[in-house]
């Protein structure tokens, strides 16, 4: 399960983003953008996040996951389209020469701290 390693990296990123001048910080939520090609199972990632945040400033934080579609550009006809099935070919000309524009992302887009 690669979600555990990813959850650990998210915690590291979030902890390093917390300003050093805040005493006893508490993270309320972590917002992610995750491309469909990453093969991340959101429920598994949330479970792992809960496990690895224990006894950290992120304990109890929500993990919000925005799933990003796979978008490709056909290198033959220049048609841009969203791919929502296993058929990686151009919808317009049926070429298999596609350049993936999005769908591989795994980004911590923002971290929200609780106000005391």
FIKOLZA-1660 file (N, C-alpha, C; in steps of 0.1 Angstrom, whole numbers, plus 5000, padded with zeros to 4 digits):
% residues 116
   i   px   py   pz ch aa at
   1 5009 4988 5000  A  X  N
   1 5000 5000 5000  A  X CA
   1 5009 5012 5000  A  X  C
   2 5010 5019 4989  A  X  N
   2 5018 5031 4988  A  X CA
   2 5012 5043 4994  A  X  C
   3 4999 5042 4998  A  X  N
   3 4993 5054 5005  A  X CA
   3 4999 5057 5018  A  X  C
   4 5005 5047 5025  A  X  N
   4 5012 5050 5038  A  X CA
   4 5024 5059 5036  A  X  C
   5 5032 5056 5026  A  X  N
   5 5043 5065 5023  A  X CA
   5 5039 5079 5019  A  X  C
   6 5029 5079 5011  A  X  N
   6 5024 5092 5007  A  X CA
   6 5018 5100 5019  A  X  C
   7 5011 5094 5027  A  X  N
   7 5006 5101 5039  A  X CA
   7 5017 5106 5048  A  X  C
   8 5028 5098 5049  A  X  N
   8 5039 5103 5057  A  X CA
   8 5046 5115 5051  A  X  C
   9 5046 5115 5037  A  X  N
   9 5052 5127 5030  A  X CA
   9 5043 5139 5032  A  X  C
  10 5030 5137 5031  A  X  N
  10 5020 5148 5033  A  X CA
  10 5022 5154 5047  A  X  C
  11 5024 5146 5057  A  X  N
  11 5026 5151 5071  A  X CA
  11 5039 5159 5071  A  X  C
  12 5050 5154 5065  A  X  N
  12 5063 5161 5065  A  X CA
  12 5061 5175 5058  A  X  C
  13 5054 5175 5047  A  X  N
  13 5052 5188 5040  A  X CA
  13 5044 5198 5048  A  X  C
  14 5033 5193 5054  A  X  N
  14 5024 5201 5062  A  X CA
  14 5032 5207 5074  A  X  C
  15 5039 5198 5081  A  X  N
  15 5047 5203 5093  A  X CA
  15 5057 5213 5089  A  X  C
  16 5064 5212 5078  A  X  N
  16 5074 5221 5074  A  X CA
  16 5068 5235 5070  A  X  C
  17 5055 5235 5066  A  X  N
  17 5048 5247 5062  A  X CA
  17 5042 5255 5074  A  X  C
  18 5042 5249 5085  A  X  N
  18 5037 5256 5097  A  X CA
  18 5047 5267 5101  A  X  C
  19 5043 5279 5102  A  X  N
  19 5052 5290 5107  A  X CA
  19 5058 5287 5120  A  X  C
  20 5071 5289 5121  A  X  N
  20 5078 5285 5134  A  X CA
  20 5074 5294 5146  A  X  C
  21 5068 5306 5143  A  X  N
  21 5065 5315 5154  A  X CA
  21 5051 5311 5161  A  X  C
  22 5045 5301 5156  A  X  N
  22 5032 5297 5162  A  X CA
  22 5035 5286 5172  A  X  C
  23 5031 5289 5185  A  X  N
  23 5032 5279 5195  A  X CA
  23 5020 5270 5196  A  X  C
  24 5022 5257 5197  A  X  N
  24 5012 5247 5198  A  X CA
  24 5002 5248 5186  A  X  C
  25 5007 5247 5174  A  X  N
  25 4999 5248 5162  A  X CA
  25 4990 5236 5161  A  X  C
  26 4978 5238 5155  A  X  N
  26 4969 5227 5152  A  X CA
  26 4964 5229 5138  A  X  C
  27 4966 5219 5130  A  X  N
  27 4962 5219 5116  A  X CA
  27 4947 5214 5115  A  X  C
  28 4939 5222 5109  A  X  N
  28 4925 5219 5108  A  X CA
  28 4922 5210 5095  A  X  C
  29 4929 5214 5084  A  X  N
  29 4927 5205 5072  A  X CA
  29 4939 5207 5063  A  X  C
  30 4941 5196 5055  A  X  N
  30 4951 5196 5045  A  X CA
  30 4943 5193 5032  A  X  C
  31 4946 5202 5022  A  X  N
  31 4939 5201 5009  A  X CA
  31 4949 5195 4998  A  X  C
  32 4945 5185 4991  A  X  N
  32 4953 5179 4981  A  X CA
  32 4946 5179 4967  A  X  C
  33 4954 5179 4957  A  X  N
  33 4950 5177 4943  A  X CA
  33 4957 5164 4939  A  X  C
  34 4949 5155 4935  A  X  N
  34 4954 5141 4931  A  X CA
  34 4949 5137 4918  A  X  C
  35 4958 5135 4909  A  X  N
  35 4954 5130 4895  A  X CA
  35 4950 5116 4895  A  X  C
  36 4941 5112 4887  A  X  N
  36 4935 5099 4886  A  X CA
  36 4946 5088 4882  A  X  C
  37 4957 5092 4876  A  X  N
  37 4967 5083 4872  A  X CA
  37 4977 5079 4883  A  X  C
  38 4975 5086 4895  A  X  N
  38 4984 5083 4906  A  X CA
  38 4980 5069 4912  A  X  C
  39 4969 5064 4909  A  X  N
  39 4964 5051 4915  A  X CA
  39 4962 5052 4930  A  X  C
  40 4959 5064 4935  A  X  N
  40 4957 5065 4950  A  X CA
  40 4943 5062 4953  A  X  C
  41 4940 5054 4963  A  X  N
  41 4927 5052 4967  A  X CA
  41 4924 5062 4979  A  X  C
  42 4915 5071 4976  A  X  N
  42 4913 5082 4986  A  X CA
  42 4910 5076 5000  A  X  C
  43 4901 5066 5001  A  X  N
  43 4898 5061 5015  A  X CA
  43 4910 5055 5022  A  X  C
  44 4919 5048 5014  A  X  N
  44 4931 5043 5020  A  X CA
  44 4940 5054 5024  A  X  C
  45 4941 5064 5016  A  X  N
  45 4950 5076 5020  A  X CA
  45 4945 5083 5032  A  X  C
  46 4932 5084 5033  A  X  N
  46 4926 5091 5045  A  X CA
  46 4929 5082 5058  A  X  C
  47 4928 5069 5057  A  X  N
  47 4930 5060 5068  A  X CA
  47 4945 5061 5072  A  X  C
  48 4954 5061 5062  A  X  N
  48 4968 5062 5065  A  X CA
  48 4972 5075 5071  A  X  C
  49 4965 5086 5066  A  X  N
  49 4967 5099 5072  A  X CA
  49 4963 5100 5086  A  X  C
  50 4952 5094 5090  A  X  N
  50 4948 5093 5104  A  X CA
  50 4958 5086 5112  A  X  C
  51 4964 5075 5108  A  X  N
  51 4973 5068 5115  A  X CA
  51 4986 5076 5117  A  X  C
  52 4992 5082 5107  A  X  N
  52 5005 5089 5108  A  X CA
  52 5004 5102 5114  A  X  C
  53 4992 5108 5116  A  X  N
  53 4991 5121 5122  A  X CA
  53 4989 5120 5137  A  X  C
  54 4988 5108 5143  A  X  N
  54 4986 5107 5157  A  X CA
  54 4998 5113 5164  A  X  C
  55 4995 5121 5175  A  X  N
  55 5005 5128 5183  A  X CA
  55 5013 5139 5175  A  X  C
  56 5007 5144 5165  A  X  N
  56 5013 5155 5157  A  X CA
  56 5004 5167 5157  A  X  C
  57 5008 5179 5152  A  X  N
  57 4999 5190 5151  A  X CA
  57 4988 5187 5140  A  X  C
  58 4989 5176 5133  A  X  N
  58 4979 5173 5123  A  X CA
  58 4968 5163 5128  A  X  C
  59 4970 5159 5140  A  X  N
  59 4960 5149 5145  A  X CA
  59 4946 5155 5145  A  X  C
  60 4937 5148 5139  A  X  N
  60 4923 5152 5138  A  X CA
  60 4920 5161 5126  A  X  C
  61 4930 5164 5118  A  X  N
  61 4928 5173 5107  A  X CA
  61 4921 5165 5096  A  X  C
  62 4913 5172 5088  A  X  N
  62 4906 5167 5077  A  X CA
  62 4915 5166 5065  A  X  C
  63 4915 5156 5057  A  X  N
  63 4922 5154 5045  A  X CA
  63 4912 5156 5033  A  X  C
  64 4913 5167 5027  A  X  N
  64 4904 5170 5016  A  X CA
  64 4911 5166 5003  A  X  C
  65 4905 5158 4995  A  X  N
  65 4911 5153 4982  A  X CA
  65 4903 5157 4970  A  X  C
  66 4909 5165 4962  A  X  N
  66 4902 5169 4949  A  X CA
  66 4909 5160 4938  A  X  C
  67 4901 5152 4932  A  X  N
  67 4906 5143 4922  A  X CA
  67 4906 5150 4908  A  X  C
  68 4917 5150 4902  A  X  N
  68 4918 5157 4889  A  X CA
  68 4918 5146 4877  A  X  C
  69 4910 5150 4867  A  X  N
  69 4909 5140 4856  A  X CA
  69 4922 5139 4848  A  X  C
  70 4922 5129 4839  A  X  N
  70 4932 5127 4830  A  X CA
  70 4929 5135 4817  A  X  C
  71 4937 5144 4814  A  X  N
  71 4935 5152 4802  A  X CA
  71 4947 5150 4793  A  X  C
  72 4944 5148 4780  A  X  N
  72 4955 5145 4770  A  X CA
  72 4953 5153 4758  A  X  C
  73 4964 5155 4751  A  X  N
  73 4965 5162 4738  A  X CA
  73 4969 5153 4728  A  X  C
  74 4961 5152 4717  A  X  N
  74 4965 5143 4706  A  X CA
  74 4976 5150 4698  A  X  C
  75 4987 5143 4696  A  X  N
  75 4998 5148 4689  A  X CA
  75 4996 5148 4673  A  X  C
  76 4985 5141 4669  A  X  N
  76 4982 5141 4655  A  X CA
  76 4973 5152 4651  A  X  C
  77 4961 5153 4657  A  X  N
  77 4951 5163 4653  A  X CA
  77 4950 5175 4663  A  X  C
  78 4958 5175 4674  A  X  N
  78 4958 5185 4684  A  X CA
  78 4945 5187 4692  A  X  C
  79 4937 5177 4692  A  X  N
  79 4924 5176 4700  A  X CA
  79 4928 5174 4714  A  X  C
  80 4923 5182 4723  A  X  N
  80 4925 5180 4738  A  X CA
  80 4912 5174 4743  A  X  C
  81 4914 5164 4751  A  X  N
  81 4902 5157 4757  A  X CA
  81 4904 5151 4771  A  X  C
  82 4894 5149 4778  A  X  N
  82 4894 5142 4791  A  X CA
  82 4893 5127 4788  A  X  C
  83 4901 5119 4794  A  X  N
  83 4901 5105 4792  A  X CA
  83 4894 5099 4805  A  X  C
  84 4883 5092 4803  A  X  N
  84 4876 5087 4815  A  X CA
  84 4874 5072 4815  A  X  C
  85 4882 5065 4806  A  X  N
  85 4881 5051 4805  A  X CA
  85 4895 5046 4801  A  X  C
  86 4896 5033 4799  A  X  N
  86 4909 5027 4797  A  X CA
  86 4914 5028 4782  A  X  C
  87 4906 5034 4774  A  X  N
  87 4909 5036 4760  A  X CA
  87 4917 5049 4758  A  X  C
  88 4930 5048 4757  A  X  N
  88 4939 5059 4756  A  X CA
  88 4942 5062 4741  A  X  C
  89 4931 5066 4735  A  X  N
  89 4932 5071 4721  A  X CA
  89 4924 5083 4719  A  X  C
  90 4927 5091 4708  A  X  N
  90 4920 5103 4706  A  X CA
  90 4906 5100 4702  A  X  C
  91 4897 5108 4708  A  X  N
  91 4883 5106 4705  A  X CA
  91 4879 5111 4690  A  X  C
  92 4887 5120 4686  A  X  N
  92 4884 5126 4672  A  X CA
  92 4890 5118 4661  A  X  C
  93 4904 5115 4662  A  X  N
  93 4910 5108 4651  A  X CA
  93 4914 5094 4654  A  X  C
  94 4912 5090 4666  A  X  N
  94 4915 5076 4671  A  X CA
  94 4930 5073 4672  A  X  C
  95 4939 5083 4671  A  X  N
  95 4953 5081 4672  A  X CA
  95 4957 5077 4686  A  X  C
  96 4967 5070 4688  A  X  N
  96 4972 5066 4701  A  X CA
  96 4983 5075 4706  A  X  C
  97 4987 5085 4698  A  X  N
  97 4998 5094 4701  A  X CA
  97 4992 5105 4710  A  X  C
  98 4991 5103 4723  A  X  N
  98 4986 5112 4732  A  X CA
  98 4997 5117 4741  A  X  C
  99 4996 5130 4744  A  X  N
  99 5005 5136 4754  A  X CA
  99 4996 5139 4767  A  X  C
 100 5000 5133 4778  A  X  N
 100 4992 5135 4790  A  X CA
 100 4995 5149 4796  A  X  C
 101 4985 5157 4797  A  X  N
 101 4986 5171 4802  A  X CA
 101 4983 5171 4817  A  X  C
 102 4974 5163 4822  A  X  N
 102 4972 5163 4836  A  X CA
 102 4966 5149 4840  A  X  C
 103 4967 5146 4853  A  X  N
 103 4963 5133 4858  A  X CA
 103 4973 5126 4866  A  X  C
 104 4985 5132 4866  A  X  N
 104 4996 5126 4874  A  X CA
 104 4999 5134 4887  A  X  C
 105 4992 5144 4889  A  X  N
 105 4995 5154 4900  A  X CA
 105 4993 5147 4914  A  X  C
 106 5001 5152 4923  A  X  N
 106 4999 5149 4937  A  X CA
 106 5005 5161 4944  A  X  C
 107 4996 5170 4948  A  X  N
 107 5000 5183 4953  A  X CA
 107 4993 5186 4966  A  X  C
 108 5000 5191 4976  A  X  N
 108 4994 5197 4987  A  X CA
 108 4991 5211 4983  A  X  C
 109 4978 5214 4981  A  X  N
 109 4974 5228 4976  A  X CA
 109 4973 5238 4987  A  X  C
 110 4969 5234 4999  A  X  N
 110 4969 5243 5010  A  X CA
 110 4967 5236 5023  A  X  C
 111 4971 5243 5034  A  X  N
 111 4970 5238 5047  A  X CA
 111 4963 5248 5056  A  X  C
 112 4953 5244 5063  A  X  N
 112 4945 5254 5071  A  X CA
 112 4948 5251 5086  A  X  C
 113 4952 5262 5092  A  X  N
 113 4955 5261 5107  A  X CA
 113 4943 5265 5115  A  X  C
 114 4940 5259 5126  A  X  N
 114 4929 5263 5135  A  X CA
 114 4933 5276 5142  A  X  C
 115 4923 5284 5144  A  X  N
 115 4924 5296 5151  A  X CA
 115 4920 5293 5166  A  X  C
 116 4929 5297 5175  A  X  N
 116 4926 5296 5189  A  X CA
 116 4920 5308 5195  A  X  C
% end
